[in-house]
Amino acid sequence: MELGHREQSILALERRGFSGPGAKERAIREELGLSPVRYYQLLNALLDDERALALDPVTVNRLRRVRESRRSER
């Protein structure tokens, strides 16, 4: 079973670079129709999904490292 369009769009958005404060949050709202809070909830769950890892291992592994780094700082 493949990831849905929304999940693929979340990964695609994470691959992009954003300039300036608020640019990513604006893209989340405009392109995905999600609040930033809901977006990050979905992204966090997606990082634990093996289908996401198979689809985009570079992005998923990078985000997993960032997540682990933030968790260890707490």
C-alpha positions in Angstrom: 0.0 0.0 0.0 1.4 3.4 -1.0 1.2 6.7 0.8 -1.7 8.9 0.0 -1.5 12.2 -1.9 -1.5 14.3 1.4 1.4 12.3 2.9 3.4 12.6 -0.3 2.7 16.3 -0.4 4.0 16.7 3.2 7.2 15.0 2.2 7.6 17.1 -0.9 7.1 20.3 1.2 9.8 19.1 3.6 12.2 18.7 0.7 11.9 22.4 -0.2 13.9 25.2 1.3 12.1 28.3 2.6 13.4 31.8 2.9 12.2 34.2 5.6 10.1 33.7 8.7 6.6 32.3 8.2 7.2 31.2 4.6 6.9 27.5 5.5 3.8 28.0 7.6 2.2 30.0 4.8 2.9 27.2 2.3 1.4 24.7 4.7 -1.8 26.6 4.9 -2.1 27.6 1.2 -0.8 24.4 -0.5 -2.1 21.7 1.9 -5.0 23.5 3.6 -3.7 22.5 7.0 -2.9 24.4 10.2 0.8 24.2 11.1 -0.1 22.3 14.3 -1.9 19.6 12.4 0.8 19.5 9.7 3.5 18.8 12.3 1.3 16.1 13.9 0.9 14.4 10.6 4.6 14.8 9.8 5.7 13.3 13.1 3.5 10.2 12.5 4.8 10.0 8.9 8.4 9.8 10.1 7.5 6.5 11.8 5.9 5.1 8.7 8.0 2.6 6.8 6.3 3.5 3.5 7.5 7.1 3.9 11.0 5.8 4.5 10.8 3.7 1.3 9.5 6.6 -0.7 12.0 9.3 0.5 14.7 7.9 2.7 16.9 11.0 2.6 14.2 13.3 3.8 12.8 10.9 6.4 16.2 10.0 7.8 17.2 13.7 8.0 13.9 14.6 9.8 14.3 11.6 12.2 17.8 12.8 13.1 16.4 16.3 13.8 13.6 14.9 15.9 16.0 12.7 17.9 18.4 15.6 18.5 15.5 17.8 19.8 14.3 15.0 22.1 17.8 14.6 23.5 18.1 18.3 24.2 15.0 18.2 26.5 
